[in-house]
Amino acid sequence: MKKRTQLVHGGTRRSQYGEVSEALFLTQGFVYDSAEAAEARFLEAGPDEFIYARYGNPTVAMFESRIALLEGAEDAFATASGMAAVSGALTSMLRTGDHVVSARALFGSCLYVLEEVLTRFGVEVTFVDGTDLGQWRAAIRPGTRAVFFETVANPTLEVIDIAAVAELAHAAGAQVVVDNVFATPVFSDAIAQGADVVIYSATKHIDGQGRCLGGVILGRRDHIRKVVEPYVKHTGGALSPFNAWVMLKGLETIDLRVRAQAHAAQAIAEALSGDARVRVIYPGLASHPQHALALRQMGQGGTVLALDLTGGQAAAFRFLNALEIVLISNNLGDAKSIITHPATTTHQRLSPERKALLGITPGLVRLSVGLEDPEDLIGDLRAALEAVG
């Protein structure tokens, strides 16, 4: 079946009642027919046998199966949030003395996990410019355990060549771990391009309507079940059944939503390009440094663009405050268009020098395009630019 069909039907488990909409199994535990049955299940649970909601749940299992089909992965383990997925994927596979090479352009919480958490336990982390293959080549060495990067960087929208970095990493025996949230599962082909582990914040496009937290780690079955699952289930970062049910409903429409959002983002980027008051950063524009790579890797520019206002923070704040339709918030991938000022929110803790190195200027704002009419959004953005002066 093709992806859109899998998004509606994939991984469904029906109860004896034959329900159309997936059942919500809102339960912490499960009952056994006998003490012997409990013993047998703890020794080895079958595919339709569950022990405890932290270990697995029928509704969560449906979500894991469906997202794995969409991504082209052998298996998946769902987590309580996107950052639970990032920290779980990395921490479960790393030990004291291991070496990780990471792109330096990352979401603030990802930077915290790499710089503060992993190094605290003796993991060596080397940061590189993710768009520079020479830096990857120089940093990856025999014994490097993993490489990590956002396939499209938050918030500067740098696009990293998955296949090229994967080739370098695999030659050294390292695993390729990618945060793929900006690419979305709709435009992703990360596993086919060489990624070993793919991470999503399901809070974003998978839910798509700002309701629930969630995350997911995808990859080879042996890695998911022998490395990721033991770590996450024992440390407690599992996804709740209710949130999994919401994510299942989100997957039914994600293809339609994301394609409409990407179409609108392209229209907005083209409409604002050439305005002297703002520099438009969007992978779908020919002016983007990795435009050809973005089209080859994703086929589209995505749902998020960055706008760098020439007047700095003061202009950025006037711009945000003048918007009527676009909401000021720090989420993305929502049906509602959302805008944020990274330098004072998501990346606030970074030093001015670090922000400058990453390209997070005082005038930079990140715009996640929603499902409103593109003409209305363009009008709102242009009116806000006029208010900036």
C-alpha positions as CSV (number, residue, x, y, z in Angstrom):
1,M,0.0,0.0,0.0
2,K,1.1,3.5,-0.7
3,K,1.9,5.9,2.2
4,R,-1.4,7.7,2.3
5,T,-3.3,4.4,2.6
6,Q,-0.9,3.2,5.3
7,L,-1.5,6.4,7.2
8,V,-5.2,5.5,7.4
9,H,-5.0,1.7,7.9
10,G,-1.5,0.7,8.8
11,G,-0.9,-1.1,12.1
12,T,-4.5,-1.2,13.1
13,R,-5.4,-3.8,15.9
14,R,-9.2,-4.3,16.3
15,S,-10.8,-5.7,19.4
16,Q,-13.6,-8.2,19.3
17,Y,-16.1,-5.4,18.7
18,G,-14.7,-4.5,15.3
19,E,-14.5,-0.8,15.8
20,V,-13.7,1.5,12.9
21,S,-11.7,4.1,14.8
22,E,-8.7,2.7,16.7
23,A,-9.5,1.7,20.3
24,L,-8.1,3.7,23.1
25,F,-6.8,1.2,25.7
26,L,-6.5,3.5,28.6
27,T,-5.0,1.1,31.1
28,Q,-1.8,0.8,33.1
29,G,-1.7,-2.9,33.5
30,F,-3.0,-6.2,32.1
31,V,-4.7,-9.3,33.7
32,Y,-3.3,-12.8,33.4
33,D,-5.4,-16.0,33.4
34,S,-3.0,-17.6,35.8
35,A,0.2,-17.3,37.7
36,E,1.8,-19.5,35.1
37,A,0.6,-17.2,32.3
38,A,2.1,-14.2,34.1
39,E,5.4,-16.0,34.4
40,A,5.4,-17.0,30.7
41,R,4.6,-13.4,29.6
42,F,7.4,-11.9,31.7
43,L,9.8,-14.4,30.1
44,E,8.7,-13.6,26.6
45,A,5.7,-11.5,25.6
46,G,4.0,-12.3,22.3
47,P,3.2,-9.7,19.7
48,D,-0.3,-9.2,21.1
49,E,0.6,-9.6,24.8
50,F,1.4,-6.7,27.1
51,I,2.7,-6.4,30.6
52,Y,2.6,-2.8,31.7
53,A,1.9,0.5,30.0
54,R,5.5,1.7,30.5
55,Y,6.6,-1.4,28.5
56,G,3.9,-1.3,25.8
57,N,0.2,-0.8,25.2
58,P,-2.1,-1.8,22.3
59,T,-2.8,1.8,21.3
60,V,0.8,2.8,21.5
61,A,1.8,-0.3,19.5
62,M,-0.6,0.8,16.7
63,F,1.1,4.2,16.6
64,E,4.5,2.6,16.5
65,S,3.6,0.3,13.7
66,R,2.0,3.0,11.6
67,I,4.8,5.5,11.9
68,A,7.3,2.7,11.1
69,L,5.4,1.9,7.9
70,L,5.4,5.6,7.0
71,E,9.1,6.0,7.6
72,G,10.2,2.7,6.1
73,A,11.7,1.5,9.3
74,E,11.7,-2.0,10.7
75,D,10.4,-0.9,14.1
76,A,9.7,2.1,16.4
77,F,9.5,2.9,20.1
78,A,7.2,5.8,21.2
79,T,8.3,8.2,23.9
80,A,6.7,10.8,26.1
81,S,8.1,13.8,24.1
82,G,10.4,14.7,21.3
83,M,13.2,15.4,23.8
84,A,12.6,12.0,25.5
85,A,13.2,10.5,22.0
86,V,16.4,12.5,21.5
87,S,17.9,11.8,25.0
88,G,16.6,8.1,24.9
89,A,18.1,7.4,21.5
90,L,21.5,8.8,22.4
91,T,21.8,7.8,26.0
92,S,20.7,4.2,25.3
93,M,23.5,3.6,22.9
94,L,26.4,5.5,24.5
95,R,28.8,4.7,27.3
96,T,31.7,6.4,29.1
97,G,34.5,6.9,26.7
98,D,32.4,6.9,23.5
99,H,32.9,9.7,20.9
100,V,30.1,11.5,19.2
101,V,30.3,14.0,16.3
102,S,27.4,16.4,16.1
103,A,26.4,19.3,13.9
104,R,26.5,22.4,16.0
105,A,23.3,24.0,14.7
106,L,20.7,22.3,17.0
107,F,17.6,23.1,19.0
108,G,18.6,24.4,22.4
109,S,17.4,21.3,24.3
110,C,19.4,19.0,22.0
111,L,22.5,21.1,22.7
112,Y,21.9,20.7,26.4
113,V,21.7,16.9,26.1
114,L,25.0,16.8,24.1
115,E,26.9,19.5,26.0
116,E,25.7,18.9,29.6
117,V,24.2,15.5,30.0
118,L,26.4,13.2,27.8
119,T,29.7,14.9,28.7
120,R,28.7,14.6,32.4
121,F,28.9,10.9,32.0
122,G,32.2,10.8,30.1
123,V,31.0,10.9,26.5
124,E,33.2,13.0,24.3
125,V,31.3,15.3,21.9
126,T,32.9,17.1,18.9
127,F,30.8,19.8,17.2
128,V,31.2,20.6,13.5
129,D,29.5,22.8,10.8
130,G,27.0,20.3,9.6
131,T,27.0,21.7,6.0
132,D,30.8,21.2,5.7
133,L,31.7,17.6,4.8
134,G,35.4,18.4,5.3
135,Q,34.7,19.1,9.0
136,W,32.7,15.8,9.3
137,R,35.6,14.0,7.6
138,A,38.1,15.5,10.0
139,A,36.1,14.9,13.2
140,I,34.9,11.3,12.6
141,R,37.6,8.9,13.6
142,P,38.0,5.1,14.2
143,G,36.0,4.4,17.3
144,T,33.5,7.2,16.8
145,R,30.3,5.7,18.1
146,A,27.7,7.9,16.5
147,V,27.0,11.1,14.5
148,F,24.0,13.3,15.3
149,F,22.4,16.1,13.4
150,E,19.1,17.7,12.6
151,T,18.5,17.0,8.9
152,V,17.1,20.6,8.6
153,A,18.5,22.8,11.4
154,N,16.4,24.6,13.9
155,P,16.0,27.6,13.5
156,T,18.4,28.5,10.7
157,L,17.2,25.9,8.2
158,E,20.6,24.6,7.2
159,V,20.1,21.3,5.3
160,I,22.6,18.5,5.9
161,D,23.5,15.9,3.3
162,I,22.3,12.7,5.0
163,A,23.8,10.3,2.4
164,A,27.2,12.0,2.4
165,V,27.6,12.1,6.2
166,A,26.3,8.6,6.5
167,E,28.9,7.3,4.1
168,L,31.7,8.9,6.2
169,A,30.2,7.7,9.5
170,H,29.6,4.1,8.3
171,A,33.2,3.9,7.0
172,A,34.3,4.5,10.6
173,G,31.7,2.1,12.1
174,A,29.6,4.9,13.5
175,Q,25.8,5.0,13.6
176,V,23.9,7.8,12.1
177,V,21.2,9.4,14.4
178,V,19.1,12.1,12.9
179,D,16.4,14.4,14.3
180,N,14.1,14.7,11.3
181,V,11.3,16.9,12.6
182,F,11.6,19.7,10.1
183,A,11.7,17.3,7.2
184,T,8.6,15.6,8.5
185,P,7.7,11.9,8.0
186,V,5.9,13.0,4.8
187,F,9.0,14.3,3.0
188,S,11.5,12.0,4.7
189,D,13.5,9.3,3.1
190,A,16.2,9.4,5.8
191,I,16.6,5.7,6.3
192,A,17.0,5.0,2.6
193,Q,19.5,7.8,2.5
194,G,21.6,6.2,5.2
195,A,20.3,7.1,8.7
196,D,20.3,4.3,11.2
197,V,18.1,5.9,13.8
198,V,15.4,8.6,13.0
199,I,13.8,10.7,15.7
200,Y,10.6,12.7,15.6
201,S,8.9,15.0,18.0
202,A,5.4,13.8,17.5
203,T,4.3,17.0,19.2
204,K,4.9,18.8,16.0
205,H,3.5,17.7,12.6
206,I,2.3,14.2,13.7
207,D,-0.2,15.6,16.2
208,G,-0.4,18.8,14.0
209,Q,-3.0,20.5,16.2
210,G,-1.1,21.5,19.3
211,R,-2.8,19.0,21.7
212,C,-0.3,16.5,23.0
213,L,3.4,15.8,23.7
214,G,5.0,12.8,22.1
215,G,8.0,11.4,20.4
216,V,9.3,8.3,18.5
217,I,12.6,6.6,17.8
218,L,12.7,4.5,14.6
219,G,15.3,2.1,13.2
220,R,16.3,-1.5,12.8
221,R,14.2,-4.0,14.9
222,D,17.2,-5.4,16.8
223,H,18.4,-1.9,17.8
224,I,14.9,-0.7,18.8
225,R,14.0,-3.7,20.9
226,K,17.5,-4.6,22.3
227,V,18.9,-1.1,22.9
228,V,16.2,1.5,22.9
229,E,13.3,-0.3,24.5
230,P,15.2,-1.6,27.6
231,Y,16.5,1.9,28.3
232,V,13.2,3.8,27.8
233,K,10.9,1.4,29.6
234,H,13.2,1.2,32.6
235,T,13.8,5.0,32.8
236,G,10.1,5.8,32.3
237,G,9.9,7.9,29.1
238,A,7.1,6.0,27.5
239,L,4.2,7.5,25.6
240,S,0.8,7.5,27.2
241,P,-2.0,5.6,25.5
242,F,-4.2,8.7,25.2
243,N,-1.4,10.7,23.5
244,A,-0.7,7.7,21.2
245,W,-4.4,7.7,20.2
246,V,-4.2,11.4,19.4
247,M,-1.1,10.8,17.3
248,L,-2.9,8.0,15.4
249,K,-5.6,10.4,14.5
250,G,-3.0,12.9,13.4
251,L,-1.3,10.4,11.1
252,E,-4.5,10.0,9.2
253,T,-4.3,13.5,7.9
254,I,-0.5,14.4,8.1
255,D,0.1,13.9,4.4
256,L,-2.7,16.3,3.4
257,R,-1.7,18.9,6.1
258,V,2.0,18.9,5.6
259,R,1.8,19.2,1.8
260,A,-0.7,22.1,2.1
261,Q,1.6,23.8,4.7
262,A,4.7,23.4,2.5
263,H,2.8,24.8,-0.5
264,A,1.8,27.8,1.6
265,A,5.4,28.2,3.0
266,Q,6.7,28.3,-0.6
267,A,4.2,31.0,-1.5
268,I,5.1,33.1,1.5
269,A,8.8,32.8,0.9
270,E,8.4,33.9,-2.7
271,A,6.1,36.7,-1.8
272,L,8.5,38.2,0.8
273,S,11.7,37.7,-1.2
274,G,13.2,40.9,-2.4
275,D,11.8,43.0,0.4
276,A,14.7,45.1,1.7
277,R,13.4,44.9,5.2
278,V,13.8,41.2,5.6
279,R,16.1,38.3,4.4
280,V,14.0,35.2,3.7
281,I,15.6,31.8,4.5
282,Y,13.8,28.9,3.1
283,P,15.1,25.7,1.5
284,G,12.5,25.9,-1.3
285,L,14.1,29.1,-2.6
286,A,16.9,29.0,-5.2
287,S,18.7,31.6,-3.0
288,H,19.1,29.0,-0.2
289,P,22.7,27.6,0.0
290,Q,21.4,24.0,0.1
291,H,18.4,24.5,-2.2
292,A,19.4,21.7,-4.6
293,L,20.2,19.3,-1.7
294,A,16.8,20.1,-0.1
295,L,14.9,19.2,-3.2
296,R,16.9,16.1,-3.7
297,Q,16.5,15.0,-0.1
298,M,12.9,16.1,0.6
299,G,11.4,17.1,-2.6
300,Q,10.0,20.2,-1.0
301,G,11.2,23.1,1.1
302,G,9.2,22.1,4.1
303,T,6.7,24.0,6.4
304,V,9.1,26.3,8.2
305,L,10.9,29.4,7.1
306,A,13.1,32.0,8.9
307,L,12.9,35.7,8.4
308,D,15.9,37.9,9.4
309,L,14.7,41.5,9.9
310,T,17.3,44.1,9.1
311,G,16.4,46.2,12.1
312,G,17.5,43.6,14.6
313,Q,15.6,42.6,17.8
314,A,13.6,45.9,18.0
315,A,12.4,45.4,14.4
316,A,11.7,41.7,15.1
317,F,9.6,42.5,18.2
318,R,7.6,45.2,16.4
319,F,7.0,42.7,13.6
320,L,5.8,40.0,15.9
321,N,3.6,42.3,17.9
322,A,1.9,43.6,14.7
323,L,0.8,40.2,13.5
324,E,-3.0,39.6,13.6
325,I,-3.3,36.0,12.3
326,V,0.1,34.4,13.1
327,L,0.5,33.5,16.7
328,I,3.5,34.1,18.9
329,S,4.4,30.8,20.4
330,N,7.4,28.4,20.5
331,N,5.8,25.3,18.9
332,L,5.8,24.4,15.2
333,G,4.1,22.0,12.9
334,D,0.6,23.2,14.1
335,A,-2.5,23.8,12.0
336,K,-2.2,27.4,13.2
337,S,0.7,29.5,11.9
338,I,3.2,30.2,14.7
339,I,6.2,32.5,15.0
340,T,9.0,32.9,17.6
341,H,12.1,34.9,18.2
342,P,14.8,32.2,18.9
343,A,17.4,34.5,20.3
344,T,15.2,35.4,23.3
345,T,13.2,32.1,23.6
346,T,14.4,28.6,22.4
347,H,18.1,29.6,22.2
348,Q,18.1,32.2,24.9
349,R,20.7,30.5,27.1
350,L,23.4,30.6,24.4
351,S,26.1,33.3,24.6
352,P,26.0,36.1,22.0
353,E,29.1,34.6,20.4
354,R,27.5,31.2,20.1
355,K,24.3,32.7,18.6
356,A,26.4,34.6,16.1
357,L,28.3,31.4,15.2
358,L,25.0,29.5,14.6
359,G,23.5,32.4,12.6
360,I,20.8,33.2,15.2
361,T,20.9,37.0,14.8
362,P,18.9,39.5,16.9
363,G,16.5,40.0,13.9
364,L,15.8,36.3,13.2
365,V,12.3,34.9,13.6
366,R,11.1,31.4,12.9
367,L,7.8,31.0,11.1
368,S,5.9,27.7,11.2
369,V,3.3,27.9,8.4
370,G,-0.2,26.5,9.3
371,L,-3.3,25.7,7.3
372,E,-4.7,29.2,7.0
373,D,-5.3,30.6,3.5
374,P,-1.8,31.6,2.1
375,E,-3.1,34.9,0.8
376,D,-4.3,35.8,4.3
377,L,-0.9,34.9,5.8
378,I,0.9,36.9,3.2
379,G,-1.3,39.9,3.9
380,D,-0.7,39.6,7.6
381,L,3.1,39.3,7.2
382,R,3.2,42.3,4.8
383,A,1.1,44.4,7.1
384,A,3.5,43.6,10.0
385,L,6.5,44.6,7.9
386,E,4.8,47.9,7.2
387,A,4.3,48.4,10.9
388,V,8.1,47.9,11.4
389,G,8.8,50.8,9.1
